[in-house]
Amino acid sequence: MNNLFDKTSSQWVRYDKYEYKKDGDGVLYITPAPKAKPAIYDPLKDAETLVLDMLNVGMLCMKRAKETEIQAAVLEFVTKYGLLGFMTALPTTPKFMDYDAAYLPVNHFLKQESMPAQDYAALFFPFGKLDFQKDEGGLRWNVTDREMMALSMVMGDMPTALNMSFQREYAERYDWLMTQFKDWAFTFVSSFLYYEDYDKIDETTRDIYRQGMAAFGGVAPTYHIVLRDKPTIVWDFHSLLLCVTMMFSFALTDEAKPLRSCKHCTKVFAAAHPNAVFCSPRCKNQYNVYKSRGKKE
């Protein structure tokens, strides 16, 4: 799958440390640690690893692993890749701060079809009140931290809301993150089992899998081309969530390295050849040992 992105580029912001934190109502969030340092990186550089990491976090959620194990896995993913950018992923446009309201298509997280832009943005800053001011271009917020000001200047050509989601005060709900990871994993499992068990299941079950897959999708990102050492497609992702969804779509349809669930440990992996059923030689050996013991017993 990485070959698809050899001549592409994008950028996202991640911090070197994140932490769990509860608001006054006891809702659990993940947010950058107080003195965490931001860094800009290209999530397309290792698309395959990102997708596999995402799916394996989701598989933990689907298998109902211990809550402590799931929380650790979600935090590890966020530390490695950054928060998903729900604030700009959910509305119809990432430029909602330029308008009076944020309009929200049907989603798993908010029932409202629209919210005042300032109220919507505040959902992602539960631990500090943002200082907003309105001008001809829409709502703007005042940044006082020098490091955050520098980051804002680097990202100055991006929508205001996207720039805000890179700030240290930004936070995302843990239950929203867990739901999104679980949704991605469910999509993978639906596709995998549809073909894996096709001859063993009836048409009603097949149709359920088809309906589950039909619900998967995202808003297509825009792109532009820049002349670097070679012509390069630069994807204009307005959230890591959208970026991962697109990469996942390519991985899910990749015939050369299809996604598989290991027959022994159930870990998701990209198969080196279409008939591979184990994620590693170790899992293959362990599976054969357990199988032979079972026959002896």
C-alpha positions in Angstrom: 0.0 0.0 0.0 2.9 2.4 0.7 3.6 2.5 -3.0 0.3 4.4 -3.5 1.7 7.2 -1.4 5.3 7.3 -2.7 4.6 10.6 -4.5 2.2 12.1 -2.0 2.5 14.2 1.1 0.5 15.6 4.0 1.0 17.0 7.4 -0.4 16.6 10.9 0.7 17.6 14.4 1.5 15.3 17.3 2.8 16.0 20.8 5.5 14.0 22.5 3.3 13.3 25.5 -0.4 12.9 26.1 -2.4 12.2 29.2 -5.9 11.2 30.4 -7.9 13.9 32.2 -11.5 14.1 33.5 -13.6 17.2 33.3 -16.0 18.5 36.0 -18.7 16.0 35.0 -16.3 13.0 35.1 -16.0 12.6 31.3 -12.6 11.2 30.3 -10.5 13.0 27.7 -7.1 12.7 26.1 -5.1 15.9 25.8 -1.5 16.9 25.3 0.4 17.0 28.6 1.1 20.6 30.0 4.7 20.8 28.8 4.4 18.5 25.8 6.2 19.6 22.6 4.4 19.7 19.3 6.0 18.3 16.1 4.8 18.3 12.5 5.0 15.0 10.6 3.7 13.3 7.5 1.2 10.5 8.3 1.5 9.2 4.8 5.1 8.2 5.2 4.2 4.9 6.7 0.6 4.4 5.8 0.5 0.7 6.3 1.8 0.7 9.8 -0.6 3.5 10.8 -3.6 1.5 9.4 -2.5 -1.7 11.1 -2.0 0.1 14.5 -5.4 1.6 14.2 -7.1 -1.7 13.4 -5.4 -3.5 16.2 -6.6 -0.9 18.7 -10.1 -1.4 17.3 -9.9 -5.1 17.6 -9.1 -4.8 21.3 -12.3 -2.7 21.7 -14.3 -5.3 19.8 -12.9 -8.2 21.8 -13.9 -6.3 25.0 -10.4 -6.4 26.4 -9.7 -5.0 29.9 -10.5 -1.3 30.1 -6.9 -0.6 31.3 -5.5 -2.5 28.3 -7.8 -0.5 25.8 -6.9 2.8 27.5 -3.2 2.1 27.2 -3.5 1.1 23.5 -5.6 4.2 22.6 -3.0 6.5 24.5 -0.1 4.7 22.7 -1.8 5.3 19.3 -2.4 9.0 20.0 1.1 9.5 21.3 2.5 7.9 18.1 0.2 9.7 15.6 -1.7 12.5 17.4 -5.4 13.0 18.1 -7.9 12.3 15.4 -9.2 15.8 14.8 -12.9 15.2 15.6 -13.5 19.0 15.7 -12.9 19.4 12.0 -13.9 15.9 10.9 -17.5 16.0 12.0 -18.9 19.3 10.5 -19.7 19.7 6.8 -16.7 22.1 6.5 -13.5 22.6 8.5 -14.1 26.3 8.0 -17.1 26.4 10.3 -15.4 29.1 12.5 -16.0 31.5 9.6 -19.7 31.1 10.0 -22.2 31.5 12.8 -22.9 27.7 13.1 -21.3 24.4 12.6 -23.5 22.0 10.6 -23.2 18.3 11.5 -24.2 15.4 9.3 -25.4 12.2 11.0 -22.7 10.8 13.2 -22.1 8.6 16.2 -21.2 11.4 18.6 -23.6 14.3 18.4 -27.3 14.3 17.8 -27.6 18.0 17.0 -27.8 18.9 13.3 -26.2 22.2 14.0 -24.6 24.2 16.9 -23.4 27.7 17.3 -19.8 27.7 16.1 -18.4 28.9 19.4 -20.3 26.3 21.4 -19.2 23.5 19.1 -15.6 24.5 19.3 -15.8 24.7 23.1 -16.7 20.9 23.3 -13.0 20.3 22.5 -11.6 22.7 25.0 -13.1 21.4 28.3 -10.3 22.5 30.6 -10.0 26.1 29.7 -12.2 28.9 28.3 -11.1 30.1 24.9 -10.8 33.8 24.3 -12.8 34.5 21.1 -13.3 37.6 19.1 -15.3 38.1 16.0 -14.2 40.0 12.9 -15.2 40.1 9.3 -13.6 36.7 8.6 -15.5 35.0 11.4 -14.5 33.9 14.9 -10.9 34.0 16.0 -9.2 33.1 19.2 -6.4 34.8 21.0 -3.3 32.8 21.6 -0.9 33.8 24.4 1.5 30.9 24.6 4.6 31.7 22.5 5.1 28.1 21.4 1.5 27.9 20.4 1.7 31.2 18.6 4.7 29.9 16.6 2.7 26.7 15.7 -0.2 28.9 14.6 2.0 30.9 12.3 3.4 27.8 10.7 -0.2 26.5 10.1 -1.5 30.0 9.3 -2.9 29.0 5.9 -5.1 26.4 7.4 -8.7 26.9 8.5 -9.0 28.5 12.0 -10.6 25.4 13.5 -7.9 23.1 12.2 -5.2 25.4 13.6 -7.1 25.3 17.0 -7.1 21.5 17.0 -3.3 21.6 17.1 -3.1 23.6 20.2 -2.0 22.2 23.5 -5.4 22.8 25.2 -7.3 20.8 22.6 -8.8 17.5 23.9 -10.9 14.6 22.6 -13.2 12.3 24.5 -11.9 8.9 25.2 -15.3 7.2 24.5 -15.4 8.9 21.1 -12.0 7.7 20.2 -12.8 4.2 21.3 -16.1 4.2 19.3 -14.2 5.3 16.1 -11.5 2.7 16.5 -14.2 0.1 17.0 -16.1 1.2 13.9 -12.9 0.9 11.8 -12.3 -2.6 13.2 -15.9 -3.6 12.5 -15.5 -2.6 8.9 -12.4 -4.7 8.6 -14.1 -7.7 10.2 -17.1 -7.4 8.0 -15.0 -7.5 4.9 -12.7 -10.2 6.1 -15.4 -12.6 7.2 -17.5 -11.9 4.1 -14.8 -13.5 1.9 -13.4 -15.9 4.5 -16.7 -17.5 5.4 -18.6 -16.8 2.1 -19.4 -20.5 1.5 -20.3 -21.2 5.1 -22.9 -18.4 5.6 -26.3 -17.8 4.2 -27.4 -15.0 2.0 -29.0 -13.1 4.9 -25.7 -13.0 6.7 -23.9 -11.9 3.6 -26.4 -9.1 3.1 -25.7 -7.9 6.7 -22.0 -7.7 5.9 -22.8 -5.8 2.7 -24.9 -3.3 4.6 -22.2 -2.9 7.2 -19.7 -2.1 4.4 -22.1 0.3 2.7 -22.1 2.4 5.8 -18.4 2.9 5.6 -17.0 5.9 3.8 -15.8 9.5 4.3 -15.7 12.9 2.6 -13.1 12.8 -0.2 -10.1 15.1 0.7 -8.9 17.7 -1.8 -5.3 17.9 -3.0 -2.9 20.0 -4.9 0.4 19.4 -6.6 3.7 21.0 -5.7 7.1 20.9 -7.5 9.7 19.5 -5.1 12.5 17.2 -6.1 9.7 15.5 -8.1 6.0 16.4 -8.7 4.2 15.6 -5.4 0.5 15.3 -4.6 -0.2 17.1 -1.3 -3.4 15.9 0.3 -5.4 18.6 2.1 -6.7 16.5 5.0 -8.6 18.5 7.6 -8.4 15.7 10.2 -6.3 12.6 10.9 -9.5 10.7 11.0 -10.1 11.5 7.3 -6.5 10.6 6.5 -6.7 7.3 8.2 -10.1 6.5 6.6 -8.6 7.1 3.1 -5.5 5.0 3.8 -7.7 2.2 5.3 -9.9 2.3 2.1 -6.8 1.6 0.0 -5.5 -1.1 2.3 -8.9 -2.8 2.4 -8.9 -3.1 -1.4 -5.2 -4.0 -1.8 -5.0 -7.3 -3.6 -1.2 -7.5 -3.4 -1.1 -7.2 0.4 -4.6 -8.0 1.7 -5.5 -7.4 5.3 -5.9 -10.5 7.3 -6.6 -11.5 10.9 -4.1 -14.0 12.3 -5.5 -17.5 12.7 -3.7 -17.8 16.0 -3.5 -14.4 17.8 -6.2 -12.6 15.7 -3.9 -9.6 15.2 -4.5 -7.7 12.0 -1.6 -7.8 9.5 -0.9 -7.1 5.8 -0.3 -10.5 4.2 2.8 -10.9 2.1 0.8 -13.2 -0.1 -2.9 -13.7 -0.5 -3.0 -17.1 1.2 -1.2 -16.1 4.4 -3.2 -16.8 7.5 -0.6 -16.1 10.3 1.0 -12.8 11.2 4.4 -14.4 12.0 6.3 -17.7 11.9 6.0 -17.7 15.7 2.2 -17.7 15.6 2.2 -20.4 12.9 4.4 -22.6 15.1 2.4 -22.0 18.2 -0.9 -22.7 16.4 0.5 -26.0 15.1 1.8 -27.0 18.5 -1.6 -26.3 20.2 -3.4 -28.1 17.3 -1.2 -31.2 17.7 -1.6 -31.3 21.5 -5.4 -31.1 21.0 -5.3 -34.1 18.7 -3.2 -36.1 21.2 -5.6 -35.3 24.0 
